[in-house]
Amino acid sequence: MTGEDFAVKLIDLRPLQLRENFDQTRLRREVEIMQRLEHPHIIKLEGVYENNTTLMLVLEYAHGTELFDSILQKKRYSEHDARPIFTQVAQALLYLHSLNIIHRDVKPENVVLLDAFSPEGYF
């Protein structure tokens, strides 16, 4: 035991398998893409486990607050406070784009600040 914290995302495959247009190959491709990513502002996929009904993604755990919650708490971000967050999101997107990957869901709920008032964050 390392004592490290990890986040686990469980994906129930049963409802997906019932969809007419569900493509398991596409889901596997997304997981493979996530496994290749290594950037200081992108949460790392540490491992993948699955059975017939569940896909389990083990992710680096980011101790912090979603940017969305921080915005609600602070009421507003000054340019000074927002600049490092925006820069880090832009750096993460540049990295993804250099690999021909498009995020498609960039929003404050998908940015984690390492603590509630820190501009150091993960994407």
C-alpha positions, 0 to 999 in steps of 0.5 A: 500500500502506497497511501496515495489517494485515487478517484474511481469513476464507475461507468455502468455499461448496461444502459449503454449496451441497450442503446442502438448506436452504442459502439464499444470500440469507440469507448475503448478508443477514448480510454486508450487516448486517456491512457496516453495523456501525460500533462501537468494540468490534466488528471492522469488515468492510472488504471482501467478495470472492467467486467461485463457490466462495469468499466472502472477508471482509476484516476489521479485524485485532485484534492480541490474544488471545481472551478464552478463551485469556486466561482459561485463562492467568490461571486466574481473572478478578477482578471488577476485571479482568472489569468493563471486558470485560463493559462493552464486550461489553454496549455492543456488544450494546446497539448491535447490539440497537438495530439489531434484530440479535442476535449468537447466539454470544456466548462468550469465543472471540468476544471479542478482547483487544487484548493478553493482559492488557488489558481493551480488547477487540473483539467 
